[in-house]
Amino acid sequence: MPSTRRTRRLGLVGMLLIAVAFAGLQLTAVTGRASPDTKNYLSYALSLSGEDRQEAGRLAIGYSCASGQRAPLDFIPWTSRKAAGESEEQCVRRLNDSVAYWSGHGNTSGMTAPFANQRFMAIFEARPGYPLFLVPFVTAFGPTWGLWLAGLVVALAGSVCVLLTLRVAGASWRAGLAGQALYLALPTGTVAMNPLSDGLSLALGTAVVLGCVLLLRDRPRAGAALVAGGLALMFLVRYSQALLLAAALAGVFLAWSGWLRLKRRASAPVLRAAGLCGALAAIVYTGAHLLSWPMGQDSAQDLLTHHYQRPDLPDPWPAFFVQERVFWTAWLRRQATYPVLPVLLALSAWALLKRRSLVLPIALAAGAAGLLNQAGHPNLDQLLGYRLIVFVWLLPALAIPLLLDRPPTDTAPHDASRDPAGAEEPSDMTAHAAPAAPAGDTPGEVRHPTSRS
């Protein structure tokens, strides 16, 4: 037992060291991350903090234009990639003129400043969760440091959820720390730090993934609460991503339960998880519909009419599917040229084939949710970005670390009703009394049923 406590203590030290190193690296670019949508969320948050709509817009314009002047640094992936050209004064003048124009053309209500027509701004009005999250940060520290600190909290929270997911599933501390580091090093960390809603949605998605693992590890109440709570908060942040994640999890769980039944193994826990995620997907869809928030057809019209600045198409779907073909052809061509993601997905597939862990099908569902989200927005402007497809990167962050643990070598039959993935015992984070690790174990050497290293 003392050795187990020592191992856990060393693991926690490793987790803190990774977090501190990441925070230090992010200090290289406190600004320079703003995208065109950042000013919308910031003005919403400032309005919630008590600023009037006009002043909130002015402060958001100031932050966005100042951020745009930061020169891109090729060796730091999270700095601005915008081409130099427009001065800060020109940027401020252009955006102020846009606000004046749209204020005079009917956009006179809402929490966000009138940077565009009211129909386009309604997309951001339907995402109150991220601005609400920003309020304490921008109130206490101002826009620049407030947005940076909010991003740091989001990034670290998501990385800790990845670590906990792997540990609860029975992986070693070595694998858990590798998952945390991968999450922060991959585009998941970059997206989390950007001042947009995608990072917070991603962090909540990792909490949902953790909840799904708990559901299948004999912790149904804690797991169900985390899944339901995570999706409820995601609904307020990005309801479309919440819907896709819940639907993808339900589909994977349903297919998994069918496979288990074919193998004559207990499938009830997986089937219950499928039912929970399916019910939550239906609730998310119904809630968005009742609130009259923009849905799939609105998204298609937004893409095809350049943010509703042209008349709607009577039937947008033929043109939308043409855009799908164009986008994915270009996307596959880019992956062939810069095959970082294909290589990581190949390693993830190897983990799926070589390791027995209930994390893997859940990670597969999260990756599918990312692909579905990108498919809903086949915009070539997003070809070089990661934010819409970012959930795909959760798959390597959760799967590749499992390759650091040795696969089970025993052939003894196990109780499939306890763990549908085949793990025989819970990890030391979920067990009431964990067995003592052998003397001399390090965080990378702690024994687990799925990791006999």
C-alpha positions as semicolon CSV with decimal commas, in nm:
position;residue;x (nm);y (nm);z (nm)
1;M;0,000;0,000;0,000
2;P;0,278;0,256;0,073
3;S;0,422;0,181;-0,271
4;T;0,081;0,238;-0,431
5;R;0,048;0,573;-0,255
6;R;0,398;0,667;-0,367
7;T;0,315;0,576;-0,726
8;R;-0,002;0,783;-0,714
9;R;0,185;1,075;-0,561
10;L;0,449;1,061;-0,836
11;G;0,174;1,043;-1,097
12;L;0,008;1,354;-0,957
13;V;0,345;1,534;-0,961
14;G;0,383;1,435;-1,327
15;M;0,036;1,569;-1,404
16;L;0,120;1,904;-1,242
17;L;0,454;1,927;-1,422
18;I;0,286;1,874;-1,759
19;A;0,028;2,142;-1,674
20;V;0,294;2,393;-1,565
21;A;0,505;2,328;-1,875
22;F;0,202;2,381;-2,099
23;A;0,108;2,705;-1,922
24;G;0,465;2,832;-1,959
25;L;0,465;2,760;-2,332
26;Q;0,134;2,940;-2,377
27;L;0,289;3,257;-2,235
28;T;0,477;3,289;-2,564
29;A;0,152;3,410;-2,724
30;V;-0,097;3,567;-2,487
31;T;-0,258;3,749;-2,780
32;G;-0,261;3,685;-3,153
33;R;-0,517;3,404;-3,137
34;A;-0,839;3,592;-3,213
35;S;-1,052;3,474;-3,503
36;P;-1,332;3,673;-3,669
37;D;-1,580;3,504;-3,434
38;T;-1,392;3,596;-3,117
39;K;-1,535;3,948;-3,110
40;N;-1,888;3,803;-3,112
41;Y;-1,830;3,591;-2,803
42;L;-1,635;3,864;-2,627
43;S;-1,901;4,129;-2,686
44;Y;-2,164;3,883;-2,556
45;A;-1,956;3,819;-2,241
46;L;-1,898;4,189;-2,184
47;S;-2,271;4,256;-2,219
48;L;-2,338;3,988;-1,959
49;S;-2,081;4,148;-1,729
50;G;-2,275;4,476;-1,730
51;E;-2,140;4,674;-2,025
52;D;-2,397;4,825;-2,258
53;R;-2,411;4,677;-2,607
54;Q;-2,227;4,966;-2,772
55;E;-1,938;4,966;-2,522
56;A;-1,915;4,588;-2,533
57;G;-1,880;4,608;-2,909
58;R;-1,614;4,876;-2,886
59;L;-1,403;4,675;-2,641
60;A;-1,442;4,358;-2,849
61;I;-1,331;4,544;-3,161
62;G;-1,028;4,681;-2,978
63;Y;-0,922;4,335;-2,863
64;S;-0,980;4,171;-3,202
65;C;-0,792;4,435;-3,400
66;A;-0,500;4,444;-3,156
67;S;-0,477;4,065;-3,168
68;G;-0,471;4,073;-3,547
69;Q;-0,152;4,276;-3,542
70;R;0,048;4,001;-3,377
71;A;0,288;3,861;-3,634
72;P;0,252;3,486;-3,698
73;L;0,537;3,274;-3,565
74;D;0,604;2,971;-3,783
75;F;0,757;2,775;-3,497
76;I;0,464;2,835;-3,261
77;P;0,147;2,670;-3,400
78;W;-0,102;2,856;-3,184
79;T;-0,010;3,210;-3,296
80;S;-0,212;3,403;-3,552
81;R;-0,193;3,283;-3,911
82;K;-0,352;3,591;-4,065
83;A;-0,167;3,769;-4,345
84;A;-0,034;4,110;-4,256
85;G;-0,190;4,405;-4,432
86;E;-0,464;4,588;-4,246
87;S;-0,340;4,820;-3,972
88;E;-0,503;4,827;-3,631
89;E;-0,661;5,165;-3,703
90;Q;-0,801;5,039;-4,035
91;C;-0,940;4,731;-3,863
92;V;-1,112;4,939;-3,594
93;R;-1,257;5,172;-3,855
94;R;-1,386;4,886;-4,070
95;L;-1,556;4,707;-3,782
96;N;-1,706;5,028;-3,641
97;D;-1,846;5,104;-3,985
98;S;-1,993;4,753;-3,999
99;V;-2,157;4,798;-3,658
100;A;-2,305;5,130;-3,766
101;Y;-2,433;4,980;-4,091
102;W;-2,605;4,680;-3,936
103;S;-2,744;4,886;-3,650
104;G;-2,913;5,101;-3,914
105;H;-3,043;4,792;-4,095
106;G;-3,244;4,630;-3,819
107;N;-2,993;4,462;-3,587
108;T;-3,087;4,651;-3,272
109;S;-3,139;4,374;-3,016
110;G;-2,951;4,085;-2,862
111;M;-2,648;4,045;-2,641
112;T;-2,385;4,047;-2,916
113;A;-2,281;4,368;-3,088
114;P;-2,426;4,408;-3,442
115;F;-2,121;4,299;-3,639
116;A;-2,340;4,137;-3,907
117;N;-2,704;4,083;-3,997
118;Q;-2,935;3,965;-3,721
119;R;-2,986;3,621;-3,869
120;F;-2,614;3,546;-3,867
121;M;-2,566;3,687;-3,517
122;A;-2,847;3,459;-3,397
123;I;-2,597;3,172;-3,427
124;F;-2,392;3,326;-3,145
125;E;-2,697;3,428;-2,944
126;A;-2,778;3,054;-2,933
127;R;-2,444;2,979;-2,762
128;P;-2,469;3,154;-2,426
129;G;-2,258;2,900;-2,237
130;Y;-1,917;3,018;-2,355
131;P;-1,984;3,391;-2,290
132;L;-2,117;3,301;-1,944
133;F;-1,800;3,107;-1,876
134;L;-1,590;3,406;-1,984
135;V;-1,763;3,661;-1,759
136;P;-1,557;3,609;-1,439
137;F;-1,232;3,602;-1,637
138;V;-1,287;3,919;-1,843
139;T;-1,437;4,099;-1,541
140;A;-1,139;4,024;-1,319
141;F;-0,854;4,038;-1,570
142;G;-0,983;4,228;-1,874
143;P;-1,021;4,090;-2,228
144;T;-0,657;4,007;-2,305
145;W;-0,554;3,816;-1,993
146;G;-0,909;3,703;-1,920
147;L;-0,945;3,520;-2,252
148;W;-0,598;3,369;-2,215
149;L;-0,666;3,242;-1,864
150;A;-1,006;3,106;-1,966
151;G;-0,839;2,914;-2,249
152;L;-0,575;2,778;-2,013
153;V;-0,838;2,652;-1,767
154;V;-1,032;2,488;-2,051
155;A;-0,721;2,321;-2,196
156;L;-0,598;2,187;-1,863
157;A;-0,944;2,066;-1,761
158;G;-0,977;1,867;-2,083
159;S;-0,630;1,717;-2,041
160;V;-0,705;1,606;-1,685
161;C;-1,029;1,444;-1,802
162;V;-0,829;1,248;-2,061
163;L;-0,586;1,135;-1,790
164;L;-0,871;1,032;-1,558
165;T;-1,049;0,849;-1,840
166;L;-0,746;0,634;-1,907
167;R;-0,683;0,570;-1,538
168;V;-1,043;0,480;-1,459
169;A;-1,039;0,238;-1,752
170;G;-0,742;0,060;-1,596
171;A;-0,446;0,208;-1,783
172;S;-0,120;0,281;-1,604
173;W;-0,007;0,624;-1,485
174;R;0,241;0,617;-1,771
175;A;-0,039;0,586;-2,025
176;G;-0,254;0,844;-1,842
177;L;0,023;1,104;-1,839
178;A;0,096;1,033;-2,205
179;G;-0,271;1,094;-2,282
180;Q;-0,264;1,424;-2,096
181;A;0,052;1,534;-2,279
182;L;-0,085;1,425;-2,618
183;Y;-0,409;1,614;-2,561
184;L;-0,215;1,934;-2,492
185;A;0,036;1,884;-2,774
186;L;-0,211;1,792;-3,046
187;P;-0,457;2,038;-3,205
188;T;-0,690;1,964;-2,914
189;G;-0,463;2,182;-2,697
190;T;-0,435;2,452;-2,963
191;V;-0,812;2,468;-3,015
192;A;-0,872;2,473;-2,640
193;M;-0,654;2,783;-2,604
194;N;-0,821;2,975;-2,886
195;P;-1,081;3,232;-2,769
196;L;-1,374;3,045;-2,922
197;S;-1,646;2,812;-2,797
198;D;-1,489;2,503;-2,952
199;G;-1,237;2,457;-2,669
200;L;-1,497;2,461;-2,394
201;S;-1,717;2,225;-2,595
202;L;-1,419;1,991;-2,632
203;A;-1,341;1,997;-2,259
204;L;-1,703;1,913;-2,179
205;G;-1,683;1,636;-2,438
206;T;-1,389;1,482;-2,250
207;A;-1,602;1,492;-1,934
208;V;-1,877;1,306;-2,121
209;V;-1,623;1,046;-2,234
210;L;-1,507;1,005;-1,873
211;G;-1,869;0,962;-1,768
212;C;-1,920;0,689;-2,028
213;V;-1,621;0,497;-1,891
214;L;-1,761;0,528;-1,539
215;L;-2,096;0,397;-1,663
216;L;-1,926;0,079;-1,776
217;R;-1,704;0,045;-1,469
218;D;-1,979;-0,021;-1,217
219;R;-2,022;0,349;-1,136
220;P;-2,360;0,407;-1,304
221;R;-2,476;0,700;-1,094
222;A;-2,155;0,899;-1,121
223;G;-2,122;0,809;-1,488
224;A;-2,480;0,900;-1,577
225;A;-2,452;1,230;-1,389
226;L;-2,132;1,319;-1,572
227;V;-2,270;1,224;-1,913
228;A;-2,598;1,410;-1,861
229;G;-2,432;1,712;-1,698
230;G;-2,161;1,735;-1,961
231;L;-2,409;1,720;-2,249
232;A;-2,640;1,969;-2,076
233;L;-2,356;2,221;-2,050
234;M;-2,246;2,144;-2,406
235;F;-2,600;2,222;-2,516
236;L;-2,549;2,579;-2,394
237;V;-2,202;2,606;-2,547
238;R;-2,245;2,437;-2,886
239;Y;-2,568;2,243;-2,903
240;S;-2,492;2,100;-3,248
241;Q;-2,176;1,934;-3,120
242;A;-2,362;1,805;-2,814
243;L;-2,622;1,648;-3,043
244;L;-2,360;1,485;-3,265
245;L;-2,158;1,351;-2,972
246;A;-2,465;1,204;-2,801
247;A;-2,586;1,048;-3,126
248;A;-2,242;0,904;-3,210
249;L;-2,207;0,754;-2,862
250;A;-2,555;0,604;-2,883
251;G;-2,478;0,451;-3,222
252;V;-2,145;0,301;-3,113
253;F;-2,289;0,168;-2,788
254;L;-2,580;0,012;-2,977
255;A;-2,347;-0,157;-3,225
256;W;-2,120;-0,268;-2,939
257;S;-2,411;-0,424;-2,748
258;G;-2,514;-0,612;-3,061
259;W;-2,161;-0,748;-3,101
260;L;-2,155;-0,856;-2,736
261;R;-2,484;-1,039;-2,778
262;L;-2,346;-1,223;-3,080
263;K;-2,051;-1,328;-2,863
264;R;-2,297;-1,433;-2,589
265;R;-2,148;-1,188;-2,345
266;A;-2,334;-0,957;-2,110
267;S;-2,447;-0,648;-2,300
268;A;-2,685;-0,484;-2,052
269;P;-2,445;-0,208;-1,930
270;V;-2,356;-0,109;-2,286
271;L;-2,720;-0,118;-2,392
272;R;-2,815;0,106;-2,098
273;A;-2,541;0,350;-2,200
274;A;-2,681;0,349;-2,555
275;G;-3,028;0,424;-2,422
276;L;-2,903;0,711;-2,205
277;C;-2,706;0,873;-2,487
278;G;-2,990;0,824;-2,734
279;A;-3,239;0,984;-2,495
280;L;-3,003;1,277;-2,434
281;A;-2,958;1,324;-2,810
282;A;-3,336;1,345;-2,849
283;I;-3,358;1,596;-2,562
284;V;-3,084;1,814;-2,713
285;Y;-3,257;1,817;-3,052
286;T;-3,598;1,891;-2,901
287;G;-3,457;2,168;-2,682
288;A;-3,287;2,342;-2,974
289;H;-3,607;2,314;-3,179
290;L;-3,827;2,454;-2,901
291;L;-3,588;2,747;-2,853
292;S;-3,597;2,813;-3,230
293;W;-3,219;2,799;-3,249
294;P;-3,061;2,762;-3,595
295;M;-3,072;2,403;-3,718
296;G;-2,920;2,205;-4,007
297;Q;-3,104;2,387;-4,286
298;D;-2,995;2,722;-4,143
299;S;-2,634;2,601;-4,143
300;A;-2,659;2,498;-4,508
301;Q;-2,811;2,835;-4,606
302;D;-2,542;3,017;-4,407
303;L;-2,271;2,840;-4,605
304;L;-2,432;2,884;-4,946
305;T;-2,547;3,245;-4,905
306;H;-2,225;3,381;-4,751
307;H;-2,371;3,435;-4,404
308;Y;-2,721;3,520;-4,534
309;Q;-2,602;3,812;-4,743
310;R;-2,762;3,656;-5,054
311;P;-3,117;3,522;-5,093
312;D;-3,187;3,175;-4,957
313;L;-3,185;2,883;-5,197
314;P;-3,527;2,713;-5,229
315;D;-3,359;2,373;-5,202
316;P;-3,006;2,407;-5,059
317;W;-2,919;2,038;-5,034
318;P;-2,798;1,962;-5,391
319;A;-2,554;2,254;-5,374
320;F;-2,461;2,160;-5,018
321;F;-2,365;1,805;-5,119
322;V;-2,155;1,946;-5,402
323;Q;-1,970;2,145;-5,136
324;E;-1,927;1,824;-4,936
325;R;-1,760;1,653;-5,231
326;V;-1,533;1,952;-5,299
327;F;-1,435;1,988;-4,933
328;W;-1,356;1,623;-4,860
329;T;-1,163;1,583;-5,185
330;A;-0,946;1,879;-5,086
331;W;-0,922;1,754;-4,727
332;L;-0,802;1,408;-4,831
333;R;-0,549;1,565;-5,066
334;R;-0,413;1,774;-4,779
335;Q;-0,393;1,472;-4,548
336;A;-0,188;1,292;-4,812
337;T;0,048;1,590;-4,831
338;Y;0,074;1,641;-4,452
339;P;-0,003;1,296;-4,310
340;V;0,016;1,373;-3,939
341;L;-0,346;1,282;-3,869
342;P;-0,342;0,968;-4,090
343;V;-0,033;0,840;-3,907
344;L;-0,193;0,904;-3,567
345;L;-0,516;0,739;-3,680
346;A;-0,317;0,437;-3,801
347;L;-0,158;0,410;-3,456
348;S;-0,506;0,441;-3,305
349;A;-0,627;0,158;-3,529
350;W;-0,334;-0,052;-3,409
351;A;-0,441;0,016;-3,052
352;L;-0,797;-0,088;-3,141
353;L;-0,666;-0,418;-3,274
354;K;-0,402;-0,489;-3,009
355;R;-0,551;-0,359;-2,685
356;R;-0,862;-0,456;-2,491
357;S;-0,999;-0,142;-2,329
358;L;-1,345;0,006;-2,303
359;V;-1,190;0,347;-2,377
360;L;-1,142;0,256;-2,742
361;P;-1,504;0,232;-2,868
362;I;-1,589;0,548;-2,672
363;A;-1,293;0,729;-2,829
364;L;-1,408;0,602;-3,169
365;A;-1,750;0,758;-3,110
366;A;-1,590;1,090;-3,012
367;G;-1,385;1,086;-3,333
368;A;-1,697;1,014;-3,536
369;A;-1,866;1,317;-3,375
370;G;-1,578;1,533;-3,501
371;L;-1,614;1,403;-3,856
372;L;-1,989;1,463;-3,846
373;N;-1,940;1,817;-3,720
374;Q;-1,700;1,895;-4,004
375;A;-1,938;1,734;-4,253
376;G;-2,205;1,977;-4,137
377;H;-1,975;2,268;-4,227
378;P;-1,793;2,179;-4,553
379;N;-1,634;2,522;-4,576
380;L;-1,302;2,538;-4,761
381;D;-1,201;2,826;-4,533
382;Q;-1,174;2,562;-4,258
383;L;-0,951;2,331;-4,461
384;L;-0,633;2,436;-4,280
385;G;-0,797;2,461;-3,938
386;Y;-0,876;2,202;-3,676
387;R;-1,153;2,349;-3,468
388;L;-1,459;2,199;-3,641
389;I;-1,308;1,851;-3,668
390;V;-1,120;1,870;-3,338
391;F;-1,306;1,579;-3,174
392;V;-1,130;1,347;-3,422
393;W;-0,805;1,422;-3,242
394;L;-0,949;1,278;-2,920
395;L;-0,915;0,933;-3,075
396;P;-0,532;0,933;-3,088
397;A;-0,512;1,117;-2,754
398;L;-0,707;0,835;-2,588
399;A;-0,597;0,535;-2,795
400;I;-0,223;0,575;-2,858
401;P;-0,126;0,594;-2,487
402;L;-0,268;0,243;-2,441
403;L;0,016;0,112;-2,659
404;L;0,254;0,204;-2,377
405;D;0,095;-0,065;-2,158
406;R;0,152;-0,432;-2,215
407;P;-0,155;-0,626;-2,336
408;P;-0,296;-0,893;-2,102
409;T;-0,109;-1,221;-2,129
410;D;-0,337;-1,439;-1,918
411;T;-0,593;-1,664;-2,082
412;A;-0,814;-1,723;-1,780
413;P;-1,185;-1,665;-1,835
414;H;-1,319;-1,340;-1,695
415;D;-1,658;-1,216;-1,586
416;A;-1,780;-1,035;-1,896
417;S;-2,078;-0,897;-1,711
418;R;-1,847;-0,678;-1,504
419;D;-1,656;-0,520;-1,786
420;P;-1,775;-0,551;-2,147
421;A;-1,426;-0,464;-2,270
422;G;-1,268;-0,750;-2,084
423;A;-1,086;-0,572;-1,800
424;E;-1,099;-0,796;-1,499
425;E;-1,061;-0,547;-1,216
426;P;-1,116;-0,177;-1,170
427;S;-0,815;0,053;-1,156
428;D;-0,683;0,177;-0,824
429;M;-0,883;0,497;-0,873
430;T;-1,213;0,311;-0,864
431;A;-1,140;0,018;-0,638
432;H;-1,220;0,044;-0,270
433;A;-0,896;-0,134;-0,186
434;A;-0,625;-0,150;-0,449
435;P;-0,359;-0,422;-0,434
436;A;-0,016;-0,301;-0,338
437;A;0,221;-0,240;-0,628
438;P;0,559;-0,413;-0,619
439;A;0,836;-0,214;-0,459
440;G;1,020;0,019;-0,690
441;D;0,728;0,090;-0,922
442;T;0,737;0,422;-1,097
443;P;0,437;0,606;-1,246
444;G;0,504;0,417;-1,567
445;E;0,531;0,079;-1,398
446;V;0,220;0,052;-1,183
447;R;0,042;-0,277;-1,244
448;H;-0,312;-0,289;-1,379
449;P;-0,522;-0,573;-1,515
450;T;-0,499;-0,427;-1,865
451;S;-0,140;-0,313;-1,824
452;R;0,106;-0,565;-1,683
453;S;0,418;-0,364;-1,742
